[in-house]
Amino acid sequence: MMKNTAVLFVSFGLLTLAFSGLRAQAPARPEDALTAKARALLSALEKGDFEAAARDFDATMLEVSGPDKLEPMWSERLPAQVGKFKRQGPARRDRLQGYEIVLVACEFEKAKLDARVVFDKEGKIAGLQFVPPAPPAKYGPPAYADPAKFEEAEVTVGSGEWALPGTLTAPKGPGPFPGLVLVHGSGPNDRDETLGPNKPFKDLAWGLATRGVAVLRYEKRTRVHGGKILADPGLEAAMTVKDETIDDALAAAALLGRDKRVDPRRVFILGHSLGGYLLPRIALAAAPLGVAGFIGLAGPTRPIEASIIYQIGYIHGLAGGALTDDDRKELEDIMAEVARIRALTDADKGSTTRLLGAMPAYWLDLRGYDLAEAARKVAKPMLFLQGGRDYQVTTEDLGNWKKALGGRADVEFRLYPKLNHLFFEGEGSIAPLEYVQKHGSVALAVVEDIAAFIMGKMIPLSRFP
């Protein structure tokens, strides 16, 4: 989780040069050599000396975020969102899984951000992010959740070396209740899918438990065991979405089905974002468990590499006007990586050459994944939900799900025009900072539609034209 190492570690792409997934929590310490390096990096950026800024980068950072990448980020994309850089502020320190972290407060014309600089054991810079120093709003439970109607218990998903901590939120009463497993999107997510002040999985768990559904959510494997994966080149090189997501989703469903508070005939699985993309694979693998149905929240239908290209193009477009030469160069570089991904052969399995941040085995595993064909083989009810303001997964993806499954009476689709990728409401065009600077609960309509689907009370209605 410390470097730009794999698609499985990619988060929502919030002004990120290296996707570290780190959290700053330790108290401040006196400034030292690493803090001086972090400040020197920022000073070099301010002066436009991008070679000097990258002087202490490690090999991976030089490859993915070298001087040619720093310049358009600092000179164009970052100012387009937060204005020009004004000054550095206080610095503080953190440490996580063997990495040292320096956070330098930075003031821009339109916002205050922390420059998060991650150092490896050799003192090389292994990650750089610009992130909000603290959410302007704090998380609060949604009004539709009633804690008096449910209780929570800690559980363990899976066993052995890959065991994961989780939470079961169960309605009070004799039961047995229908149950739902929540499967994360991309990145080393916690059980709540926390992003800034938002916790969409906690919203869903509390809202659905209030309505009589037991919900199991758990820490993602790449969050709990990320250090172990990155420490073993063989593990990282061999990892696929089966290891990252599918195996743990199945373990969670099996655990939920064994719980005395849950009706084993009414266990459902919900996948968000990457979890939604993999939902047909999860569903087919879950056949022996007798899972009752499946729910996709903002599940992309395009190949991952195509989604990356689209998202980067969207973010470039936030500044308005035509793409700059640097923007075009970045897109050309990404397209070259995509071409290399599409040229991979089985002989490349085991290679440790990263392409768009992931190892060849990861891409080769997804190559034969015909999402529509797999979805048509799922002989269980399904529900697909999509926000109209989502730029990461769009209404075009919902349309693709409908093309594949729209003729089935046991499949429903819902479009919520004002909702974003986290399914909370907003207005106008969306920028990535919306997810970390605003607090919003998963919309009540989403919770009620999911509950109705699970309870078998959904009125056949498509809000998608």
Secondary structure as UniProt FT lines:
FT   HELIX           7..9
FT   HELIX           33..47
FT   HELIX           50..53
FT   TURN            54..56
FT   HELIX           59..65
FT   HELIX           67..72
FT   HELIX           73..77
FT   HELIX           78..82
FT   STRAND          85..96
FT   TURN            97..98
FT   STRAND          99..108
FT   STRAND          112..119
FT   TURN            121..122
FT   STRAND          125..131
FT   TURN            143..144
FT   HELIX           147..149
FT   STRAND          150..157
FT   HELIX           160..162
FT   STRAND          164..171
FT   STRAND          177..183
FT   TURN            191..192
FT   TURN            196..197
FT   HELIX           200..210
FT   TURN            211..212
FT   STRAND          214..218
FT   HELIX           221..224
FT   HELIX           226..231
FT   HELIX           233..238
FT   HELIX           242..246
FT   HELIX           247..258
FT   TURN            260..261
FT   STRAND          262..272
FT   HELIX           274..277
FT   HELIX           279..285
FT   HELIX           287..289
FT   STRAND          293..297
FT   HELIX           304..317
FT   TURN            318..319
FT   HELIX           325..342
FT   HELIX           346..348
FT   TURN            349..350
FT   TURN            356..357
FT   HELIX           360..367
FT   HELIX           371..376
FT   STRAND          382..387
FT   TURN            388..389
FT   HELIX           395..405
FT   TURN            406..407
FT   TURN            409..410
FT   STRAND          411..416
FT   TURN            417..418
FT   TURN            421..422
FT   TURN            432..433
FT   HELIX           434..437
FT   HELIX           444..455
//
